[in-house]
Amino acid sequence: MHCVVTGCAGFIGSHLTERLLADGHAVVGIDCFTDYYARPVKERNLSGAKAHPKFRFVEADLADGKLADAVAGAEYVFHLAAMPGLTRSWVDFDVYNRCNLTATHRLLEALKAVPTLKKFVYASTSSVYGRYASGDETLPTKPSSPYGITKLAGEHLTRVYQEEFGLPAVVLRFFSVYGPRQRPEMGLHLFIKWVLSGTPIQLTGDGLQVRGATYIDDCVEATVRAGLHAMPGETFNLGGGEIATVLDMIRKIERISGKTATIERRPDRKGDQLATAADVGKLWRHLGWKPTTGLDAGLTKQIEWQRTIL
């Protein structure tokens, strides 16, 4: 199987790339190393894949549109490349528009000319639902940030290319993915870093925001199944089965790490989600998938990993 993974040096993309290689597939990985966080972190994420004989790396900006060679012969394309993050999207909208919408358009245009394509998986986000993202795929899409708006626009663009050009697409809406290699600005990564180093946690809001966290291995398993087996045209929520408040998660980090957190309160983030809890019944019915890693087990693995990079 010939796969393409965009955003292959990122958190989820690097794990997905390694899983596909371990399953015996050939992978072309595309990444442009945006400056959202340090390039050496992404290079470290990619080090395992680069040592594999079935991996080919292409450093390219999707938005430039020069993709014919990278996607030639592709059978399964997993489009994970994007500019993430709520806060920055308020001030850098042109960057988000380029990375999340223009880049998706250029990739879809390139894939129109690839006769071998069997599936295109678009990685979306719970942010398309807005402040309250608890339920199944019938929830109204009402983004509360420019980031969410650009990702929802990418969903619509993907749908149009399926309807008008027959591109076989599936949309996955990721909910709060965590685990080793989690991006350094994400909440759990920061909380663990601050607790391990004895630095006060900067908690935005009241800490009662509800999250359904998805462990990275569960996320990758569902993504692979969607690529191989989901019917084109479907949209799936992809989330964890265990729900906790942000404060609950901090208490778990304290217990697992054996360290005590000091909390400093900060104002709410504009556009922050108040509740995210994915109903993944559709994924179970269609693909036989459900999350298997509980929050305690997943946090233990992430804490062990973060101890190695302090």
C-alpha positions as CSV (number, residue, x, y, z in Angstrom):
1,M,0.0,0.0,0.0
2,H,1.4,3.4,-1.0
3,C,0.5,6.1,1.5
4,V,1.1,9.8,1.8
5,V,1.1,11.6,5.2
6,T,1.1,15.3,5.3
7,G,2.3,16.9,8.5
8,C,4.4,13.8,9.1
9,A,6.8,15.5,11.5
10,G,4.0,16.6,13.8
11,F,2.6,14.9,16.9
12,I,-0.1,12.8,15.3
13,G,1.5,12.6,11.9
14,S,4.8,11.1,13.1
15,H,3.0,8.4,15.1
16,L,0.7,7.6,12.1
17,T,3.7,7.4,9.8
18,E,5.5,5.0,12.1
19,R,2.4,2.8,12.4
20,L,1.9,2.6,8.6
21,L,5.6,1.7,8.2
22,A,5.3,-0.9,10.9
23,D,2.4,-2.4,9.1
24,G,4.5,-2.8,6.0
25,H,3.3,0.1,3.9
26,A,5.4,2.5,1.9
27,V,5.0,6.1,3.1
28,V,5.8,9.5,1.6
29,G,5.9,12.1,4.3
30,I,5.4,15.8,3.6
31,D,6.1,18.6,6.0
32,C,7.2,22.2,5.7
33,F,8.4,22.7,9.4
34,T,6.3,25.8,10.1
35,D,7.6,27.8,13.0
36,Y,4.6,27.1,15.3
37,Y,7.1,25.3,17.4
38,A,10.8,24.5,17.2
39,R,12.1,22.6,14.1
40,P,14.4,20.4,16.2
41,V,11.3,19.0,18.1
42,K,9.8,18.0,14.7
43,E,13.1,16.5,13.5
44,R,13.2,14.4,16.6
45,N,9.6,13.2,15.9
46,L,10.7,12.2,12.4
47,S,14.0,10.4,13.3
48,G,12.5,6.9,13.6
49,A,10.7,7.1,10.2
50,K,13.7,8.5,8.4
51,A,15.7,5.4,9.3
52,H,13.1,3.1,7.6
53,P,13.8,1.9,4.0
54,K,10.1,2.4,2.9
55,F,9.9,6.0,4.0
56,R,10.6,9.0,1.7
57,F,10.5,12.5,3.1
58,V,9.5,15.6,1.1
59,E,10.0,19.0,2.6
60,A,7.4,21.1,0.9
61,D,4.8,23.7,1.6
62,L,1.4,22.3,0.4
63,A,0.1,25.8,-0.3
64,D,2.8,26.3,-3.0
65,G,1.0,23.6,-5.0
66,K,4.1,21.8,-6.3
67,L,3.0,18.3,-5.3
68,A,2.8,16.2,-8.4
69,D,5.9,14.2,-7.6
70,A,5.1,13.8,-3.9
71,V,1.6,12.3,-4.5
72,A,2.3,10.3,-7.7
73,G,1.0,6.8,-7.3
74,A,-0.6,7.5,-3.9
75,E,-3.3,5.1,-2.8
76,Y,-4.1,6.5,0.7
77,V,-3.5,10.1,1.6
78,F,-3.8,11.2,5.3
79,H,-4.0,15.0,5.4
80,L,-2.8,16.0,8.9
81,A,-0.9,19.1,8.0
82,A,-2.4,22.2,9.5
83,M,-1.7,25.3,11.6
84,P,-3.2,24.4,15.0
85,G,-4.1,26.5,18.1
86,L,-7.0,28.8,19.0
87,T,-5.2,31.8,20.5
88,R,-2.8,32.6,17.6
89,S,-5.6,32.2,15.0
90,W,-7.1,35.5,16.2
91,V,-4.0,37.5,15.2
92,D,-2.5,35.5,12.4
93,F,-5.6,34.7,10.3
94,D,-3.8,35.0,7.0
95,V,-1.4,32.3,8.2
96,Y,-4.2,30.0,9.2
97,N,-6.1,30.6,6.0
98,R,-3.0,29.7,4.0
99,C,-2.0,26.6,6.1
100,N,-5.5,25.2,6.6
101,L,-7.5,26.1,3.6
102,T,-5.2,27.1,0.7
103,A,-2.9,24.1,1.4
104,T,-5.9,21.8,1.5
105,H,-7.1,23.2,-1.8
106,R,-3.7,22.7,-3.5
107,L,-3.5,19.1,-2.2
108,L,-7.0,18.3,-3.5
109,E,-6.1,19.8,-6.8
110,A,-3.0,17.6,-7.1
111,L,-5.0,14.5,-6.1
112,K,-7.5,15.0,-8.9
113,A,-4.8,13.8,-11.3
114,V,-3.9,10.7,-9.3
115,P,-5.8,7.7,-10.7
116,T,-4.5,5.3,-8.0
117,L,-6.1,7.2,-5.1
118,K,-8.4,5.0,-3.0
119,K,-9.0,7.2,0.0
120,F,-8.3,10.7,1.2
121,V,-8.6,11.2,5.0
122,Y,-9.0,14.8,6.1
123,A,-8.0,15.4,9.8
124,S,-10.4,17.9,11.2
125,T,-11.1,18.9,14.8
126,S,-13.8,19.2,17.5
127,S,-13.3,23.0,17.2
128,V,-15.7,22.9,14.3
129,Y,-18.5,22.5,16.8
130,G,-17.5,25.5,18.9
131,R,-17.8,26.0,22.6
132,Y,-19.9,23.0,23.2
133,A,-18.7,19.9,21.4
134,S,-20.4,17.1,23.3
135,G,-22.3,14.6,21.3
136,D,-22.3,12.8,17.9
137,E,-21.7,14.0,14.4
138,T,-25.2,15.6,14.1
139,L,-24.1,18.4,16.5
140,P,-24.4,21.8,14.7
141,T,-21.1,23.2,13.5
142,K,-20.6,26.6,15.1
143,P,-16.9,27.4,15.4
144,S,-15.9,29.8,18.1
145,S,-12.4,30.7,16.8
146,P,-10.8,31.5,13.4
147,Y,-8.9,28.2,13.7
148,G,-12.2,26.3,13.9
149,I,-13.6,28.3,11.0
150,T,-10.6,27.4,8.7
151,K,-10.8,23.7,9.6
152,L,-14.6,23.6,8.9
153,A,-13.9,25.4,5.6
154,G,-11.4,22.6,4.8
155,E,-14.1,20.0,5.5
156,H,-16.5,21.8,3.0
157,L,-13.7,22.0,0.4
158,T,-13.1,18.3,0.8
159,R,-16.8,17.5,0.4
160,V,-17.0,19.6,-2.8
161,Y,-14.1,17.8,-4.4
162,Q,-15.8,14.5,-3.5
163,E,-19.1,15.6,-5.0
164,E,-17.8,17.3,-8.1
165,F,-14.7,15.2,-8.9
166,G,-15.4,11.8,-7.2
167,L,-12.5,12.2,-4.8
168,P,-13.0,9.4,-2.2
169,A,-12.8,11.4,1.1
170,V,-13.4,10.7,4.8
171,V,-13.4,13.4,7.5
172,L,-12.2,12.7,11.1
173,R,-12.8,15.2,13.8
174,F,-10.1,14.7,16.4
175,F,-10.9,15.5,20.1
176,S,-8.0,16.5,22.5
177,V,-5.3,14.0,21.5
178,Y,-2.5,13.5,24.0
179,G,0.5,11.2,24.7
180,P,4.2,11.1,23.9
181,R,5.3,13.8,21.4
182,Q,2.3,16.0,22.2
183,R,2.9,19.5,20.9
184,P,4.7,21.7,23.5
185,E,2.0,24.4,23.7
186,M,-0.8,22.0,24.4
187,G,-2.5,22.0,27.8
188,L,-1.5,18.6,29.1
189,H,2.1,19.0,27.9
190,L,2.4,22.3,29.7
191,F,0.7,21.1,32.9
192,I,3.1,18.1,33.1
193,K,6.1,20.2,32.3
194,W,5.2,22.8,34.9
195,V,4.4,20.1,37.6
196,L,7.7,18.2,36.9
197,S,9.7,21.4,37.0
198,G,8.0,23.0,40.0
199,T,6.8,25.9,38.0
200,P,3.3,27.3,38.7
201,I,0.6,26.1,36.3
202,Q,-1.0,29.0,34.4
203,L,-4.6,27.9,34.3
204,T,-6.9,29.8,32.0
205,G,-10.5,30.0,33.1
206,D,-12.0,28.2,36.1
207,G,-10.5,24.8,35.3
208,L,-14.0,23.2,35.0
209,Q,-13.8,23.0,31.2
210,V,-14.6,19.4,30.3
211,R,-12.4,17.3,28.0
212,G,-12.7,13.9,26.5
213,A,-9.0,13.1,25.9
214,T,-7.9,10.6,23.3
215,Y,-4.6,8.7,23.7
216,I,-2.4,8.9,20.6
217,D,-2.3,5.1,19.9
218,D,-6.1,5.0,19.9
219,C,-6.2,8.0,17.6
220,V,-3.8,6.4,15.2
221,E,-5.7,3.1,15.2
222,A,-8.9,4.8,14.3
223,T,-7.2,6.9,11.6
224,V,-5.7,3.8,9.9
225,R,-9.1,2.0,10.0
226,A,-10.8,5.0,8.5
227,G,-8.2,5.1,5.7
228,L,-8.6,1.4,4.9
229,H,-12.2,0.7,5.5
230,A,-14.5,3.7,5.9
231,M,-16.9,4.5,3.1
232,P,-16.1,7.7,1.2
233,G,-18.4,10.6,2.2
234,E,-18.5,9.8,5.9
235,T,-17.6,12.1,8.8
236,F,-16.6,10.6,12.2
237,N,-15.9,12.0,15.7
238,L,-12.7,10.5,17.0
239,G,-12.4,10.9,20.8
240,G,-11.5,9.2,24.0
241,G,-14.0,7.4,26.2
242,E,-13.0,9.0,29.5
243,I,-14.2,12.5,30.4
244,A,-12.6,14.8,33.0
245,T,-12.3,18.5,33.9
246,V,-9.1,20.3,33.4
247,L,-8.7,20.4,37.2
248,D,-9.3,16.7,37.4
249,M,-6.5,16.2,34.9
250,I,-4.1,18.3,36.9
251,R,-4.9,16.3,40.1
252,K,-4.2,13.1,38.1
253,I,-0.8,14.5,37.0
254,E,0.0,15.3,40.6
255,R,-0.8,11.8,41.8
256,I,1.0,10.0,39.0
257,S,4.1,12.2,39.2
258,G,4.2,12.4,42.9
259,K,4.6,16.2,42.8
260,T,2.3,19.0,43.9
261,A,1.1,21.7,41.5
262,T,0.8,25.4,42.3
263,I,-1.9,27.0,40.2
264,E,-2.0,30.6,39.0
265,R,-5.3,31.8,37.5
266,R,-5.4,33.4,34.1
267,P,-8.4,34.9,32.1
268,D,-10.4,32.7,29.8
269,R,-9.0,32.2,26.3
270,K,-11.1,33.7,23.6
271,G,-12.9,31.0,21.7
272,D,-12.0,28.3,24.3
273,Q,-14.3,25.2,24.3
274,L,-16.2,24.7,27.5
275,A,-17.0,21.0,26.9
276,T,-15.6,18.4,24.4
277,A,-16.8,14.9,24.7
278,A,-17.1,12.8,21.5
279,D,-19.8,10.3,21.0
280,V,-17.9,7.7,18.9
281,G,-20.8,5.3,18.4
282,K,-20.6,5.8,14.6
283,L,-16.9,4.8,14.5
284,W,-17.9,1.7,16.5
285,R,-20.7,0.8,14.2
286,H,-18.8,1.4,11.0
287,L,-15.3,0.3,11.9
288,G,-15.5,-1.6,15.1
289,W,-13.3,1.0,16.9
290,K,-13.5,2.3,20.4
291,P,-10.8,3.8,22.7
292,T,-8.8,1.3,24.8
293,T,-6.4,3.5,26.8
294,G,-7.7,5.1,30.0
295,L,-6.7,8.6,31.1
296,D,-4.5,7.3,34.0
297,A,-2.6,4.9,31.8
298,G,-2.2,7.5,29.0
299,L,-1.0,10.2,31.3
300,T,1.5,7.9,32.9
301,K,3.0,7.2,29.5
302,Q,3.1,10.9,28.6
303,I,4.7,11.8,32.0
304,E,7.4,9.1,31.5
305,W,8.1,10.5,28.0
306,Q,8.3,14.2,29.2
307,R,10.7,13.2,32.0
308,T,13.1,12.2,29.2
309,I,13.0,15.6,27.5
310,L,13.2,18.0,30.5
